């Protein structure tokens, strides 16, 4: 595709600002109507925090329960495998960290994020959902910490969403040492085109690896949205990805 012109970029900027403002309004109303509770998916019943750590935090897809819908079967399978340690790197507001802590009451859950605001909001979400005693929130996570925290676990679950740092955390040697861990990783190929092939190769040496691609949503499939116009429904279920995204699910053999 040809590069956008300056006029096109200006229009896209205006559209983005308008969409974000409208989505923020609808999200606040959804939170009010649904009393802040996630409605569907593996984290049904979880209370979302009032605050976000960036932008508007994908509140609408999360409260509807369609956020990263492609991963729901894998998340349920990972929960059924009963990990005793859970690590979420790039936790943001704690959607995965707190959601998994709720579903896995016997596990110790670690949430990492380099953003101080994210750490605060995630800790608050843990308290809001009654899992603060089993949720350890910290800053930067290193590859060495992944190995150390999962050492001795019968099974561990690692969820990575760290904006390209996944390539640093999951080197072939570290992946080998995490052979007993189930690993879900969002691959940020728009940052580095080598990420998905490199991680697929390193993880496949000792894990069974599945790849998932971002798919479509059905904005008309949620009763709470049916009185909204088509544009509003599309906005509410949009996750505003920079391009089609992929995830790898590496299962311990």
C-alpha positions as CSV (number, residue, x, y, z in Angstrom):
1,X,0.0,0.0,0.0
2,X,1.2,3.6,-0.7
3,X,2.1,5.8,2.2
4,X,-0.8,8.1,3.4
5,X,-0.7,11.7,2.5
6,X,-0.5,14.5,5.1
7,X,-4.2,15.2,4.5
8,X,-5.0,11.6,5.1
9,X,-3.0,11.5,8.3
10,X,-4.7,14.6,9.5
11,X,-8.2,13.1,8.9
12,X,-7.1,9.9,10.7
13,X,-6.0,11.9,13.7
14,X,-9.4,13.7,13.8
15,X,-11.2,10.3,13.4
16,X,-9.1,8.7,16.1
17,X,-9.8,11.5,18.6
18,X,-13.5,11.4,17.9
19,X,-13.7,7.6,18.2
20,X,-11.8,7.6,21.5
21,X,-14.0,10.3,23.0
22,X,-17.2,8.5,21.9
23,X,-15.9,5.2,23.1
24,X,-15.0,6.7,26.5
25,X,-18.6,7.9,26.9
26,X,-20.2,4.5,26.0
27,X,-17.7,2.6,28.2
28,X,-18.7,4.7,31.2
29,X,-22.3,3.9,30.6
30,X,-21.6,0.2,30.1
31,X,-19.8,0.1,33.4
32,X,-22.7,1.8,35.1
33,X,-25.3,-0.5,33.6
34,X,-23.3,-3.7,34.2
35,X,-22.2,-2.6,37.6
36,X,-18.5,-3.0,36.6
37,X,-18.7,-6.8,36.2
38,X,-17.3,-8.7,33.3
39,X,-20.2,-10.4,31.6
40,X,-18.8,-13.2,29.5
41,X,-15.7,-15.3,29.0
42,X,-13.2,-16.9,31.5
43,X,-13.3,-13.9,33.8
44,X,-17.1,-13.6,34.1
45,X,-18.0,-11.8,37.4
46,X,-14.6,-10.0,37.8
47,X,-15.0,-6.4,38.8
48,X,-13.1,-3.9,36.7
49,X,-11.3,-1.1,38.4
50,X,-12.5,2.5,37.9
51,X,-9.0,3.6,36.8
52,X,-7.0,2.7,33.8
53,X,-3.2,2.8,33.3
54,X,-3.3,3.9,29.6
55,X,-5.9,5.6,27.5
56,X,-9.3,4.1,28.2
57,X,-7.9,0.6,28.8
58,X,-10.2,-1.5,26.5
59,X,-12.9,-1.2,29.2
60,X,-15.8,-1.9,26.8
61,X,-14.5,-5.2,25.3
62,X,-13.3,-6.3,28.7
63,X,-16.6,-5.7,30.5
64,X,-18.5,-7.4,27.6
65,X,-16.1,-10.3,27.9
66,X,-15.1,-10.3,24.2
67,X,-11.6,-8.9,24.8
68,X,-9.0,-11.2,23.1
69,X,-11.9,-13.6,22.4
70,X,-9.6,-15.8,20.3
71,X,-7.8,-16.9,23.5
72,X,-10.7,-17.9,25.6
73,X,-10.5,-21.7,24.9
74,X,-6.8,-21.7,25.6
75,X,-7.3,-19.8,28.8
76,X,-9.9,-22.3,30.0
77,X,-7.6,-25.1,29.1
78,X,-4.7,-23.5,31.0
79,X,-6.9,-23.0,34.1
80,X,-8.0,-26.7,33.9
81,X,-4.3,-27.7,34.0
82,X,-4.2,-26.2,37.5
83,X,-1.0,-24.2,37.6
84,X,0.3,-23.4,41.1
85,X,2.2,-20.3,39.8
86,X,0.9,-17.7,37.4
87,X,3.1,-14.9,36.0
88,X,1.6,-12.0,33.9
89,X,4.2,-9.7,32.3
90,X,2.7,-6.5,31.0
91,X,-0.2,-6.7,33.4
92,X,-1.6,-3.2,32.8
93,X,-4.8,-2.9,34.9
94,X,-4.7,-6.6,35.8
95,X,-7.3,-8.1,33.6
96,X,-5.4,-11.3,33.2
97,X,-3.5,-11.3,36.5
98,X,-6.6,-10.6,38.6
99,X,-8.8,-12.7,36.5
100,X,-6.5,-15.7,36.8
101,X,-6.0,-15.2,40.5
102,X,-9.8,-15.4,40.9
103,X,-10.0,-18.6,38.9
104,X,-7.0,-20.2,40.5
105,X,-7.4,-19.7,44.3
106,X,-4.6,-22.1,45.1
107,X,-2.0,-20.4,42.8
108,X,0.4,-17.6,43.6
109,X,0.1,-14.9,41.0
110,X,2.8,-12.4,40.0
111,X,1.9,-9.3,38.0
112,X,4.7,-7.3,36.3
113,X,4.6,-3.9,34.6
114,X,7.2,-1.3,34.0
115,X,4.6,1.5,34.4
116,X,4.1,2.7,37.9
117,X,0.5,3.6,37.2
118,X,-0.3,0.1,35.9
119,X,1.2,-1.4,39.1
120,X,-1.1,0.8,41.3
121,X,-4.2,0.1,39.3
122,X,-3.5,-3.7,39.1
123,X,-3.0,-3.8,42.9
124,X,-6.2,-1.9,43.4
125,X,-8.0,-4.4,41.1
126,X,-6.7,-7.2,43.2
127,X,-8.1,-5.7,46.3
128,X,-11.4,-5.0,44.6
129,X,-11.7,-8.6,43.7
130,X,-10.5,-10.1,47.0
131,X,-7.3,-11.6,45.7
132,X,-4.7,-9.1,47.1
133,X,-3.3,-11.7,49.4
134,X,-2.3,-13.9,46.5
135,X,-1.3,-11.2,44.0
136,X,2.3,-9.9,44.0
137,X,2.6,-6.8,41.8
138,X,6.1,-5.7,40.7
139,X,7.9,-3.6,38.1
140,X,10.2,-4.9,35.4
141,X,10.5,-8.7,34.9
142,X,13.7,-10.4,33.7
143,X,14.2,-13.7,32.1
144,X,16.0,-14.8,35.2
145,X,13.0,-14.0,37.3
146,X,10.7,-16.1,35.1
147,X,13.0,-19.1,35.7
148,X,13.4,-18.4,39.4
149,X,9.7,-17.9,40.1
150,X,8.6,-21.0,38.3
151,X,11.4,-23.2,39.7
152,X,9.8,-26.0,41.8
153,X,6.3,-25.4,40.5
154,X,4.5,-28.5,39.4
155,X,3.1,-26.5,36.5
156,X,3.2,-22.7,35.9
157,X,1.3,-20.4,33.5
158,X,3.1,-17.4,32.0
159,X,1.1,-14.7,30.1
160,X,3.3,-12.2,28.2
161,X,2.1,-9.0,26.7
162,X,5.2,-6.8,26.8
163,X,5.4,-4.8,23.6
164,X,8.3,-6.7,21.9
165,X,10.2,-7.6,25.0
166,X,8.9,-11.2,24.6
167,X,11.9,-11.9,22.3
168,X,14.3,-10.9,25.1
169,X,12.5,-12.9,27.8
170,X,12.0,-16.1,25.8
171,X,15.4,-16.8,24.4
172,X,16.0,-20.4,23.4
173,X,17.9,-21.2,26.6
174,X,15.2,-19.6,28.8
175,X,12.4,-21.4,26.9
176,X,14.3,-24.6,27.6
177,X,14.3,-23.9,31.3
178,X,10.6,-23.1,31.2
179,X,9.7,-26.5,29.6
180,X,7.3,-27.2,32.5
181,X,5.4,-23.9,32.0
182,X,2.4,-23.2,29.7
183,X,3.2,-19.9,28.0
184,X,0.8,-17.6,26.3
185,X,2.5,-14.7,24.4
186,X,1.2,-11.9,22.3
187,X,3.7,-11.4,19.5
188,X,4.2,-7.8,18.5
189,X,5.4,-8.3,15.0
190,X,4.7,-4.7,14.0
191,X,7.7,-3.8,16.3
192,X,10.0,-6.6,15.1
193,X,9.0,-8.9,12.2
194,X,11.3,-11.7,13.5
195,X,9.4,-12.2,16.8
196,X,6.8,-14.8,15.7
197,X,9.2,-17.0,13.7
198,X,11.9,-16.8,16.4
199,X,9.6,-17.6,19.3
200,X,7.9,-20.4,17.4
201,X,11.2,-22.0,16.8
202,X,12.6,-21.6,20.3
203,X,9.4,-22.7,22.0
204,X,8.7,-25.7,19.7
205,X,11.9,-27.4,20.9
206,X,10.1,-28.4,24.1
207,X,6.5,-27.2,23.9
208,X,3.5,-28.0,21.7
209,X,2.9,-24.6,20.1
210,X,-0.4,-23.3,18.7
211,X,-0.8,-19.9,16.8
212,X,-3.9,-17.8,17.0
213,X,-4.8,-14.9,14.7
214,X,-7.0,-11.9,15.6
215,X,-10.5,-12.6,14.4
216,X,-13.8,-10.8,13.9
217,X,-16.4,-9.8,16.6
218,X,-20.2,-9.9,16.4
219,X,-21.2,-6.4,17.7
220,X,-24.9,-7.5,17.4
221,X,-24.4,-10.5,19.6
222,X,-24.5,-8.6,22.9
223,X,-28.0,-7.8,24.2
224,X,-26.8,-4.7,26.1
225,X,-25.6,-3.2,22.8
226,X,-28.7,-3.8,20.6
227,X,-30.2,-0.4,21.1
228,X,-26.9,1.3,19.9
229,X,-26.3,2.3,16.3
230,X,-24.0,0.2,14.1
231,X,-21.0,2.6,14.5
232,X,-21.3,2.6,18.3
233,X,-21.5,-1.2,18.4
234,X,-18.4,-1.5,16.3
235,X,-16.5,1.0,18.5
236,X,-17.4,-0.9,21.7
237,X,-16.1,-4.2,20.4
238,X,-13.0,-2.7,18.7
239,X,-9.6,-3.3,20.4
240,X,-7.9,-0.7,18.2
241,X,-5.0,-3.0,17.1
242,X,-2.3,-1.4,14.9
243,X,-2.5,-4.4,12.5
244,X,-3.7,-8.0,12.6
245,X,-2.3,-9.5,15.8
246,X,-1.1,-13.0,16.6
247,X,-0.6,-15.0,19.8
248,X,1.4,-18.2,20.5
249,X,0.2,-20.7,23.0
250,X,3.0,-23.0,24.1
251,X,1.9,-26.1,26.1
252,X,4.2,-27.9,28.4
253,X,4.5,-31.5,27.1
